[in-house]
Amino acid sequence: MPRRSVAHDEWLRRGRSVLGSSLTSFVLPDSHAILLSHGLGSRVVDVDGREYIDYVLGSGPLILGHAHPAIVEAVSRQAALGSTFYTLTPAAIELAEEIVRAVPCAEVVKFVSSGSEATFHALRIARTYTGRTKVLKFEGGFHGTHDYALMSTFPPEPSDYPVPRPDSAGIPAQVAETVLVSRWNDLELTRTLIEQHADELAAVICEPLQRALPPALGFLSGLRELTQQHGILLIFDEVVTGFRLAYGGAQERYGVVPDLATFGKALSGGYPLAAVAGRREIMSVTDFGRRARGEPLAYLSGTLNGNPLAAAAGLATLAVLRQPGVYEQLYRITERLKAGLRELAAARGIPLQVIGDGPLFQVVFAEEEPRDYSELLRADRDRAVRFGLACLERGLFVNPGEKCYVSLAHSDEDVERTLEVFAAALDAILAEPSLLR
Ligand SMILES: Cc1ncc(COP(=O)(O)O)c(C=O)c1O
């Protein structure tokens, strides 16, 4: 890693002292810790002035890149008019209307502040609507940090389906008893589990593109059919895929319409806002009038729900995403990166797969493309992390071993520079003695 200034290290020391090791699960080793000062377009700059091409993009939200002028302008305008009201505003209404126009399953929208809240409430809505308790999720699927979500997301070994393995300490055992886990892309196992537990299942929740593992042909439509047969709600967690794989999200891209969907990240272009959307009849269980009528209410509220600054950022983001050619550009740039990296690996005889769909990808060191979490577990993760660290050392801001996000700000010049770094990073890991065995 290039040398860092005394000031950089002092910031890190102060941060550690009051914030612990990190803000999130994104933890770089001390040797590679980076403290960012600002971002513009596809680039971020650290406190020493060193520039990186950014493939973290705030963990996905920055689909237009950093500090896009339309978002800066919209947020500044709204900030001068007030930042929060705890009631309806034109910005929140217009954003909800736009989600309804864009997303096939959306008739009614509820705003929250994070993707975790969105999936938490989607599950609560499903339980209220169906009067059932259990939910089924997929091994390796991430739905945020609440107790029902952190089940078999990162198990160190293949699962004992359908028994979940909590990913965090501090989750009551009783919560685990309400979650079933199936294998991604395994329709037969999922069918068996759904048929065995049909009467107690409120929902099946999945990421329609699970992390970077695409759905097998017929898998999502199979889930749709099975859930419909048994009166179970199908929830697509589109926090990553929403407005990224297509304007209408994964449900548009894959042509399968769920009952409920959750959104976050790209929806509000880097400002804190997320949403649950779905059919009117289902979403109506969140209507506070139900309490007075003595009907079951799925309680959904939050101080900053539909925050006008974030809603203004969302409207500005979606206006850019609606312009012709935007998704073609996002796909084209990503495809160049993926194809270029595959060629570099092939020329060096390195078994490497670039998985994902749309403007996101993940580098996996394996002979074959993994189709589910257990196949991903067999890939060489250490090598993926070392590759990521080698990229960081050479000026790419990445989360080693994890997904890379691409934005509209990434240019063909960025692609060329990135491929040069990828080549040098592959050479660097090839030269490591441990890999010559
Ligand atoms: C698919 C998916 N769902 C939910 C979440 C949780 O979102 P948040 O971090 O905003 O709580 C994430 C976050 O990465 C995600 O990738």
PDBQT file of the ligand as one rigid body, heavy atoms in Angstrom, charges set to zero:
ROOT
HETATM    1  C1  LIG A 501     -30.272  -7.339  -0.571  1.00  0.00    +0.000 C 
HETATM    2  C2  LIG A 501     -30.141  -6.475   0.644  1.00  0.00    +0.000 A 
HETATM    3  N1  LIG A 501     -31.179  -6.344   1.467  1.00  0.00    +0.000 NA
HETATM    4  C3  LIG A 501     -31.137  -5.563   2.558  1.00  0.00    +0.000 A 
HETATM    5  C4  LIG A 501     -29.987  -4.873   2.882  1.00  0.00    +0.000 A 
HETATM    6  C5  LIG A 501     -29.938  -4.013   4.102  1.00  0.00    +0.000 C 
HETATM    7  O1  LIG A 501     -29.917  -2.681   3.752  1.00  0.00    +0.000 OA
HETATM    8  P1  LIG A 501     -29.366  -1.573   4.769  1.00  0.00    +0.000 P 
HETATM    9  O2  LIG A 501     -27.875  -1.776   4.859  1.00  0.00    +0.000 OA
HETATM   10  O3  LIG A 501     -29.775  -0.285   4.150  1.00  0.00    +0.000 OA
HETATM   11  O4  LIG A 501     -30.043  -1.836   6.076  1.00  0.00    +0.000 OA
HETATM   12  C6  LIG A 501     -28.869  -4.970   2.058  1.00  0.00    +0.000 A 
HETATM   13  C7  LIG A 501     -27.639  -4.241   2.383  1.00  0.00    +0.000 C 
HETATM   14  O5  LIG A 501     -26.596  -4.435   1.823  1.00  0.00    +0.000 OA
HETATM   15  C8  LIG A 501     -28.940  -5.805   0.912  1.00  0.00    +0.000 A 
HETATM   16  O6  LIG A 501     -27.880  -5.956   0.103  1.00  0.00    +0.000 OA
ENDROOT
TORSDOF 0
